[in-house]
């Protein structure tokens, strides 16, 4: 959402920090109203007293954010996002048509015709994956470099925390899915009656038994430093494109005034590609309906497929439960030697809001208010939480890695240790690089599939979407919990080091790379 100064009022005695907080809230409030279809349903009024009181939201419309017991909670049901609503309709229609065609034993030509719109839609998304990932990372790294110069200690702590928790989440997803193995409960014959994919077991050009561990690691590192960028993009070398984008963004951040025009160009290109993705995603209901119809129609054992999807849901819930219920609280306890219950209780309203909105960005105003009520430093809050809503996607990263391996299991493809390592790297970087785009989950999953040469099975994503409406809410809660624990840990560490005395650490605002749509949805 864009900052709308006409929608806010602040007293002349408001401090700079309070004004920045109000501006950020208005920006996020505009985004929230845009996402729920309430533009023009009344103004949002925010007042800030000179004494430092944070004020209240006074808005009209069905969705209201009001203060309750010192923090903001979600009030009012609001309207369902139109894209999500029509996607669910597409899922239902696709399942019905798929069952009918399966019962009638439709021939292969009819199945191909039915699945053609879905393949076109999926190919359109694949086409935009690399430019979107590259531009997002360049923009993000360039912006973070500027903030790092302003407050290097806070930036290092924040980025280190986000990298640690995101990588841990990916590892948990990989371990859980390999222990439960939900994909193997759907045999290869049940997945597809046709024989044109029978060679899927040879998906890896360099089987594990032909390479030592050292050779596998060296091969991955070599992919991260391609000799020809165009060749890397043409051969879907995601690691090579990511490393170049990070390097380019870092150098761009050091050039300051000399690179103003290049920064503007990157911003505009990123905006163009993001809007292209938005246009393609508007066809999601049609694409999903087509893919689900074709997938069910060609299935030989629908009951076995349903069993695999149900077990997949359980696996995702276990993984998210471990990350949100064990890893994040344990990290807080180890770092601060305090009970995480205080933080979880203090941010309860934002966690509930995250479950209701499916969006980290839409939950940001609530998370900001909860953090202020808990007494954390305002500068730390204004830097860590907006950045976290942009790049810290613990639940999403876990979900992507787990789902990619589940898809491989459905086709009896055993990924090598080298490929697992690639999943860790690309899953982490994709979650950071594309977190601010709408429907990031779908796009980042395609990135990871392409990185391990599994893009031929991308149509299986349609089956995952059938249950994503529920799993999305759970992973968004974990995303927001990661942000909450992060601001608590960083505030504690800086206070312990005495760096928050005498007015706190001066920080510039974190880059507001806010999603144009629901950032956590598939």
C-alpha positions as CSV (number, residue, x, y, z in Angstrom):
1,X,0.0,0.0,0.0
2,X,1.1,3.6,-0.5
3,X,1.5,6.0,2.3
4,X,-1.5,8.3,2.4
5,X,-0.8,11.4,4.5
6,X,-4.3,12.7,4.1
7,X,-5.5,9.9,6.2
8,X,-3.5,10.7,9.3
9,X,-3.3,13.5,11.9
10,X,-0.6,13.9,14.5
11,X,0.0,16.4,17.2
12,X,2.8,18.9,16.9
13,X,4.5,17.4,19.9
14,X,4.9,14.0,18.4
15,X,8.5,12.7,18.3
16,X,10.2,11.6,15.1
17,X,10.0,8.0,16.1
18,X,6.3,8.3,16.8
19,X,5.7,10.0,13.4
20,X,7.5,7.2,11.7
21,X,5.5,4.7,13.5
22,X,2.2,6.4,12.6
23,X,3.3,6.6,8.9
24,X,4.2,3.0,8.8
25,X,0.9,2.0,10.4
26,X,-1.1,4.1,7.9
27,X,0.8,2.4,5.0
28,X,0.1,-1.0,6.4
29,X,-3.5,0.0,7.2
30,X,-4.0,1.1,3.6
31,X,-2.6,-2.3,2.5
32,X,-4.9,-4.1,4.8
33,X,-8.0,-2.2,3.6
34,X,-6.9,-2.8,0.0
35,X,-6.5,-6.6,0.6
36,X,-10.0,-6.8,2.1
37,X,-11.7,-4.6,-0.4
38,X,-12.6,-1.7,1.7
39,X,-11.1,1.2,-0.2
40,X,-13.3,4.3,0.1
41,X,-15.3,2.9,3.1
42,X,-14.1,5.6,5.4
43,X,-10.8,7.2,6.5
44,X,-8.4,5.9,9.0
45,X,-7.7,8.4,11.7
46,X,-4.7,8.1,13.9
47,X,-3.8,10.5,16.7
48,X,-0.6,10.7,18.6
49,X,-0.3,12.7,21.8
50,X,2.7,14.7,22.7
51,X,3.1,12.6,25.8
52,X,4.0,9.7,23.6
53,X,0.7,7.8,23.8
54,X,0.4,5.6,20.7
55,X,-3.2,6.4,19.9
56,X,-5.9,4.2,18.5
57,X,-7.2,3.2,15.1
58,X,-10.6,4.6,14.4
59,X,-11.7,3.1,11.1
60,X,-15.0,2.2,9.4
61,X,-15.9,-0.8,7.3
62,X,-16.3,-4.4,8.2
63,X,-12.6,-5.0,9.2
64,X,-11.7,-3.0,12.4
65,X,-8.6,-3.0,14.5
66,X,-9.2,-1.8,18.0
67,X,-7.2,-1.7,21.1
68,X,-8.0,-4.3,23.8
69,X,-6.1,-5.0,27.0
70,X,-3.2,-2.9,25.8
71,X,-2.8,-4.5,22.4
72,X,-4.6,-4.6,19.1
73,X,-6.9,-7.5,18.2
74,X,-8.8,-8.5,15.1
75,X,-12.4,-7.5,15.1
76,X,-15.0,-8.3,12.5
77,X,-14.9,-11.1,10.0
78,X,-14.2,-9.1,6.8
79,X,-14.7,-10.4,3.3
80,X,-12.7,-13.3,1.9
81,X,-10.1,-12.3,-0.6
82,X,-11.7,-12.7,-4.1
83,X,-8.8,-14.5,-5.6
84,X,-8.8,-17.0,-2.7
85,X,-12.6,-17.4,-3.0
86,X,-12.5,-18.1,-6.7
87,X,-9.5,-20.4,-6.3
88,X,-11.4,-22.5,-3.9
89,X,-14.3,-22.6,-6.4
90,X,-11.8,-23.7,-9.0
91,X,-10.6,-26.5,-6.6
92,X,-14.2,-27.7,-6.1
93,X,-15.0,-27.7,-9.8
94,X,-11.7,-29.3,-10.7
95,X,-12.2,-32.1,-8.2
96,X,-15.8,-32.7,-9.4
97,X,-14.8,-32.8,-13.1
98,X,-11.8,-34.9,-12.3
99,X,-13.9,-37.5,-10.5
100,X,-16.4,-37.6,-13.4
101,X,-13.7,-38.0,-16.0
102,X,-11.9,-40.7,-13.9
103,X,-15.2,-42.6,-13.5
104,X,-15.8,-42.4,-17.2
105,X,-12.2,-43.5,-17.9
106,X,-11.6,-40.5,-20.3
107,X,-8.9,-41.2,-22.9
108,X,-5.5,-39.6,-22.8
109,X,-6.3,-37.0,-25.5
110,X,-9.2,-35.6,-23.5
111,X,-7.1,-35.4,-20.4
112,X,-4.4,-33.5,-22.3
113,X,-7.0,-31.0,-23.6
114,X,-8.4,-30.5,-20.1
115,X,-5.0,-30.0,-18.6
116,X,-3.7,-27.6,-21.3
117,X,-4.9,-24.3,-19.7
118,X,-3.3,-25.4,-16.5
119,X,0.0,-26.1,-18.2
120,X,-0.1,-22.7,-20.0
121,X,-0.7,-21.0,-16.6
122,X,2.1,-22.9,-14.9
123,X,4.5,-22.2,-17.7
124,X,3.7,-18.5,-17.5
125,X,4.7,-18.5,-13.8
126,X,7.9,-20.5,-14.6
127,X,8.8,-17.9,-17.1
128,X,8.7,-15.1,-14.5
129,X,10.5,-17.0,-11.7
130,X,14.1,-16.1,-12.4
131,X,13.6,-12.3,-13.3
132,X,11.4,-12.0,-10.2
133,X,13.9,-13.7,-7.9
134,X,16.9,-11.8,-9.3
135,X,15.3,-8.4,-9.1
136,X,13.8,-9.0,-5.6
137,X,17.2,-10.0,-4.2
138,X,19.1,-7.1,-5.9
139,X,16.5,-4.7,-4.5
140,X,16.6,-6.2,-1.0
141,X,20.3,-6.5,-0.7
142,X,20.8,-3.0,-2.0
143,X,18.4,-1.6,0.6
144,X,19.8,-3.6,3.4
145,X,23.3,-2.4,2.6
146,X,22.2,1.1,3.3
147,X,20.7,0.3,6.6
148,X,23.7,-1.7,7.6
149,X,25.8,1.4,7.3
150,X,23.4,3.2,9.6
151,X,23.3,0.6,12.3
152,X,25.7,-2.3,11.5
153,X,25.3,-4.1,14.8
154,X,21.5,-4.2,14.7
155,X,21.5,-5.2,11.0
156,X,23.9,-8.0,11.6
157,X,21.9,-9.3,14.5
158,X,18.6,-9.1,12.6
159,X,19.8,-10.7,9.4
160,X,21.8,-13.3,11.4
161,X,18.7,-14.2,13.3
162,X,16.5,-14.4,10.2
163,X,19.0,-16.5,8.3
164,X,19.4,-18.9,11.3
165,X,15.7,-19.4,11.9
166,X,14.9,-19.7,8.2
167,X,17.6,-22.3,7.6
168,X,16.6,-24.2,10.7
169,X,13.0,-24.3,9.5
170,X,14.1,-25.7,6.1
171,X,16.1,-28.4,7.8
172,X,13.2,-29.3,10.1
173,X,10.9,-29.6,7.0
174,X,13.5,-31.9,5.3
175,X,13.9,-34.1,8.3
176,X,10.2,-34.5,9.1
177,X,9.2,-35.3,5.5
178,X,12.0,-37.9,5.2
179,X,11.0,-39.5,8.5
180,X,7.3,-39.7,7.8
181,X,7.6,-40.1,4.0
182,X,4.0,-39.1,3.1
183,X,4.6,-39.2,-0.6
184,X,5.4,-42.9,-0.6
185,X,1.9,-43.7,0.7
186,X,0.8,-43.0,-2.9
187,X,2.4,-45.5,-5.2
188,X,3.8,-44.4,-8.6
189,X,1.1,-46.3,-10.4
190,X,-1.6,-44.6,-8.4
191,X,-0.1,-41.2,-9.2
192,X,-0.2,-41.6,-13.0
193,X,-1.6,-44.3,-15.2
194,X,0.4,-43.3,-18.2
195,X,3.9,-44.5,-18.9
196,X,5.4,-41.2,-20.2
197,X,6.8,-40.3,-16.8
198,X,8.2,-43.7,-15.9
199,X,11.7,-42.4,-16.3
200,X,11.3,-40.0,-13.4
201,X,13.7,-42.0,-11.2
202,X,16.5,-40.8,-13.5
203,X,15.8,-37.1,-12.6
204,X,19.3,-36.5,-11.4
205,X,22.0,-36.3,-14.0
206,X,24.6,-37.1,-11.4
207,X,23.4,-39.9,-9.1
208,X,24.7,-40.0,-5.6
209,X,26.6,-43.3,-5.9
210,X,28.7,-41.8,-8.7
211,X,29.9,-38.9,-6.5
212,X,31.7,-38.5,-3.2
213,X,30.4,-36.0,-0.6
214,X,33.3,-33.7,-1.5
215,X,32.5,-33.9,-5.2
216,X,28.9,-33.1,-4.5
217,X,29.8,-30.0,-2.5
218,X,32.2,-28.8,-5.0
219,X,29.7,-29.2,-7.8
220,X,27.2,-27.1,-5.9
221,X,29.7,-24.4,-5.2
222,X,30.6,-24.4,-8.9
223,X,27.0,-23.9,-9.8
224,X,26.9,-20.9,-7.4
225,X,29.6,-19.2,-9.5
226,X,28.7,-19.7,-13.1
227,X,31.1,-18.7,-15.8
228,X,28.2,-17.5,-18.0
229,X,25.2,-15.8,-16.5
230,X,23.0,-16.2,-19.6
231,X,23.9,-19.9,-19.7
232,X,23.0,-20.2,-16.0
233,X,19.6,-18.7,-16.5
234,X,18.9,-20.8,-19.6
235,X,19.7,-24.0,-17.7
236,X,17.8,-22.9,-14.6
237,X,20.9,-22.7,-12.5
238,X,19.0,-20.9,-9.6
239,X,22.1,-20.9,-7.3
240,X,24.1,-19.1,-10.0
241,X,21.5,-16.4,-10.5
242,X,21.0,-16.0,-6.8
243,X,24.8,-15.5,-6.1
244,X,25.1,-13.0,-9.0
245,X,22.0,-11.1,-7.7
246,X,23.5,-10.9,-4.2
247,X,26.9,-9.7,-5.5
248,X,25.2,-7.1,-7.8
249,X,23.0,-5.8,-5.0
250,X,25.9,-5.5,-2.6
251,X,28.0,-3.6,-5.0
252,X,25.0,-1.4,-5.9
253,X,24.6,-0.5,-2.2
254,X,28.2,0.7,-1.9
255,X,27.9,3.2,-4.9
256,X,25.4,5.6,-3.2
257,X,24.7,8.6,-5.4
258,X,26.5,7.1,-8.4
259,X,23.9,4.3,-8.6
260,X,20.7,6.3,-8.0
261,X,19.5,5.8,-11.5
262,X,20.3,2.1,-11.5
263,X,18.5,1.7,-8.2
264,X,15.5,3.4,-9.7
265,X,15.7,1.2,-12.7
266,X,15.8,-2.0,-10.6
267,X,12.8,-0.7,-8.5
268,X,10.8,-0.1,-11.7
269,X,11.8,-3.4,-13.3
270,X,10.9,-5.2,-10.1
271,X,7.5,-3.4,-10.0
272,X,6.8,-4.4,-13.7
273,X,7.7,-8.1,-13.1
274,X,5.7,-8.2,-9.9
275,X,2.7,-6.8,-11.7
276,X,3.2,-9.4,-14.5
277,X,3.1,-12.1,-11.8
278,X,-0.1,-10.5,-10.3
279,X,-1.8,-10.7,-13.8
280,X,-0.8,-14.3,-14.2
281,X,-2.0,-15.1,-10.7
282,X,-5.5,-13.7,-11.5
283,X,-5.8,-16.8,-13.7
284,X,-5.1,-19.1,-10.7
285,X,-8.7,-20.3,-10.4
286,X,-8.7,-21.5,-14.1
287,X,-5.2,-22.9,-13.9
288,X,-5.8,-24.8,-10.7
289,X,-9.1,-26.1,-11.9
290,X,-7.5,-27.4,-15.1
291,X,-4.5,-29.0,-13.3
292,X,-6.7,-30.7,-10.6
293,X,-9.1,-32.0,-13.2
294,X,-6.3,-33.6,-15.3
295,X,-4.5,-34.9,-12.2
296,X,-7.5,-36.7,-10.8
297,X,-8.7,-37.9,-14.2
298,X,-5.4,-39.7,-14.8
299,X,-5.1,-41.1,-11.3
300,X,-5.6,-44.9,-11.0
301,X,-6.2,-44.9,-7.2
302,X,-8.0,-41.8,-5.9
303,X,-8.3,-43.2,-2.4
304,X,-4.5,-43.7,-2.2
305,X,-3.9,-40.2,-3.4
306,X,-6.3,-38.8,-0.8
307,X,-4.4,-40.8,1.9
308,X,-1.1,-39.3,0.8
309,X,-2.5,-35.7,0.8
310,X,-4.0,-36.3,4.3
311,X,-0.6,-37.6,5.6
312,X,1.1,-34.6,3.9
313,X,-1.1,-32.2,5.9
314,X,-0.2,-34.0,9.1
315,X,3.5,-33.8,8.2
316,X,3.3,-30.1,7.5
317,X,1.5,-29.5,10.8
318,X,4.2,-31.5,12.7
319,X,7.0,-29.5,11.1
320,X,5.3,-26.1,11.8
321,X,4.6,-27.3,15.4
322,X,8.3,-28.1,15.9
323,X,9.4,-24.8,14.5
324,X,6.9,-22.6,16.3
325,X,6.4,-24.6,19.5
326,X,9.9,-25.8,20.1
327,X,12.7,-24.2,18.1
328,X,11.7,-20.5,18.4
329,X,10.8,-20.6,22.1
330,X,14.0,-22.6,22.8
331,X,16.1,-20.0,21.0
332,X,14.5,-17.2,23.0
333,X,15.1,-19.1,26.3
334,X,18.7,-19.9,25.5
335,X,19.5,-16.4,24.4
336,X,17.7,-14.5,27.2
337,X,17.4,-17.1,30.0
338,X,13.7,-16.1,30.3
339,X,10.5,-17.9,29.7
340,X,9.1,-17.5,26.1
341,X,5.6,-17.6,27.5
342,X,5.7,-13.8,28.2
343,X,6.5,-13.1,24.6
344,X,3.9,-15.5,23.3
345,X,1.3,-14.1,25.6
346,X,2.2,-10.5,24.7
347,X,2.0,-11.2,21.0
348,X,-1.2,-13.4,21.2
349,X,-3.2,-10.8,19.4
350,X,-0.9,-10.6,16.4
351,X,-0.8,-14.4,16.2
352,X,-4.5,-14.6,16.2
353,X,-4.6,-11.9,13.5
354,X,-2.1,-13.8,11.5
355,X,-4.3,-16.8,11.5
356,X,-7.3,-14.8,10.4
357,X,-5.6,-12.7,7.7
358,X,-3.2,-15.2,6.2
359,X,-0.8,-12.3,5.7
360,X,2.4,-11.2,7.6
361,X,2.1,-7.7,6.1
362,X,-1.5,-7.3,7.1
363,X,-0.6,-8.4,10.6
364,X,2.3,-5.9,10.9
365,X,0.3,-3.0,12.5
366,X,-0.9,-5.4,15.2
367,X,2.6,-6.8,15.8
368,X,4.1,-3.3,16.1
369,X,1.6,-2.3,18.7
370,X,2.1,-5.5,20.7
371,X,5.8,-5.0,20.7
372,X,5.4,-1.4,21.9
373,X,3.1,-2.5,24.7
374,X,5.8,-5.0,25.9
375,X,8.2,-2.1,26.2
376,X,10.8,-2.9,23.5
377,X,12.9,-0.1,22.1
378,X,11.0,1.9,19.4
379,X,13.9,2.0,17.0
380,X,14.5,-1.7,17.2
381,X,10.8,-2.3,16.7
382,X,10.6,0.0,13.6
383,X,13.6,-1.8,12.0
384,X,13.2,-5.4,12.9
385,X,9.4,-6.0,12.5
386,X,8.9,-4.3,9.1
387,X,12.0,-6.1,7.8
388,X,10.7,-9.4,9.3
389,X,7.4,-9.1,7.6
390,X,9.4,-8.8,4.3
391,X,12.1,-11.4,4.6
392,X,11.6,-13.6,7.6
393,X,9.4,-16.4,6.4
394,X,10.1,-19.4,8.7
395,X,6.9,-21.2,8.1
396,X,6.9,-20.6,4.4
397,X,10.5,-21.8,4.0
398,X,9.7,-25.0,5.9
399,X,6.6,-25.5,3.8
400,X,8.4,-25.1,0.5
401,X,11.2,-27.6,1.3
402,X,8.8,-30.2,2.7
403,X,6.4,-29.9,-0.2
404,X,9.2,-30.2,-2.8
405,X,10.4,-33.5,-1.3
406,X,6.8,-34.7,-0.9
407,X,6.3,-34.2,-4.6
408,X,9.5,-36.1,-5.4
409,X,8.3,-38.9,-3.1
410,X,5.0,-39.2,-5.0
411,X,7.0,-40.0,-8.1
412,X,9.4,-42.4,-6.3
413,X,12.3,-40.0,-6.8
414,X,15.0,-40.2,-4.0
415,X,16.9,-37.0,-3.8
416,X,20.6,-37.3,-3.1
417,X,22.3,-35.5,-0.2
418,X,23.7,-32.9,-2.7
419,X,20.1,-32.2,-3.9
420,X,18.9,-31.9,-0.3
421,X,21.7,-29.4,0.3
422,X,20.4,-27.5,-2.8
423,X,16.9,-27.5,-1.3
424,X,18.3,-26.0,1.9
425,X,20.1,-23.2,0.1
426,X,17.4,-22.4,-2.5
427,X,14.6,-22.7,0.0
428,X,16.2,-20.2,2.3
429,X,17.2,-17.8,-0.4
430,X,13.9,-18.0,-2.2
431,X,11.9,-17.3,1.0
432,X,14.0,-14.2,1.6
433,X,14.2,-13.0,-2.0
434,X,10.5,-13.4,-3.0
435,X,8.7,-13.0,0.3
436,X,7.3,-9.6,-0.6
437,X,5.5,-10.8,-3.7
438,X,1.9,-11.9,-3.8
439,X,1.3,-15.6,-3.5
440,X,5.0,-16.1,-2.7
441,X,4.5,-19.7,-1.7
442,X,3.6,-20.8,-5.2
443,X,6.5,-18.9,-6.9
444,X,9.2,-20.0,-4.4
445,X,8.1,-23.6,-4.6
446,X,8.6,-23.5,-8.4
447,X,12.1,-22.0,-7.7
448,X,13.1,-24.9,-5.5
449,X,11.6,-27.5,-7.9
450,X,13.6,-26.0,-10.7
451,X,16.8,-25.9,-8.6
452,X,16.7,-29.7,-8.1
453,X,15.5,-30.5,-11.7
454,X,11.9,-31.5,-10.6
455,X,10.0,-28.8,-12.6
456,X,8.4,-31.6,-14.7
457,X,6.3,-32.5,-11.7
458,X,5.2,-28.9,-11.1
459,X,1.6,-29.8,-11.9
460,X,1.5,-31.6,-8.5
461,X,1.3,-28.2,-6.9
462,X,-2.4,-28.2,-7.9
463,X,-3.0,-31.0,-5.4
464,X,-1.2,-29.2,-2.7
465,X,-3.3,-26.1,-3.3
466,X,-6.5,-28.1,-2.4
467,X,-5.4,-28.1,1.3
468,X,-3.3,-24.9,1.3
469,X,-6.2,-22.7,2.5
470,X,-5.7,-24.2,6.0
471,X,-2.0,-24.8,6.0
472,X,-1.4,-21.2,4.9
473,X,-2.9,-19.9,8.1
474,X,-0.7,-22.1,10.2
475,X,2.6,-21.2,8.5
476,X,1.7,-17.5,8.6
477,X,1.3,-17.8,12.4
478,X,4.8,-19.3,12.5
479,X,6.1,-16.4,10.3
480,X,4.8,-13.8,12.7
481,X,6.0,-15.7,15.7
482,X,9.5,-15.7,14.2
483,X,9.3,-11.9,13.9
484,X,8.0,-11.5,17.5
485,X,10.8,-13.7,19.0
486,X,13.3,-11.8,16.8
487,X,12.5,-8.4,18.1
488,X,12.5,-9.7,21.7
489,X,15.9,-11.4,21.3
490,X,17.6,-8.5,19.6
491,X,16.2,-6.0,22.1
492,X,17.5,-8.2,25.0
493,X,21.0,-8.6,23.4
494,X,21.4,-4.9,22.8
495,X,20.2,-3.9,26.3
496,X,22.5,-6.5,27.8
497,X,25.4,-4.9,25.8
498,X,24.3,-1.4,27.0
499,X,23.6,-0.2,23.5
500,X,20.0,0.9,24.2
501,X,20.9,3.4,26.9
502,X,20.6,7.1,26.3
503,X,17.9,7.1,23.7
504,X,18.5,3.8,22.0
505,X,20.1,3.0,18.7
506,X,19.5,5.3,15.8
507,X,18.2,3.4,12.8
508,X,16.8,4.4,9.5
509,X,13.5,2.7,8.6
510,X,13.7,-0.8,7.2
511,X,13.0,-1.2,3.5
512,X,9.2,-1.3,3.1
513,X,9.0,-3.9,0.3
514,X,5.4,-4.6,1.1
515,X,3.4,-7.1,-0.9
516,X,0.8,-6.0,-3.3
517,X,-1.3,-8.9,-2.2
518,X,-1.4,-11.7,0.3
519,X,2.3,-12.5,0.8
520,X,1.9,-15.9,2.4
521,X,-0.7,-17.5,0.3
522,X,0.0,-20.0,-2.5
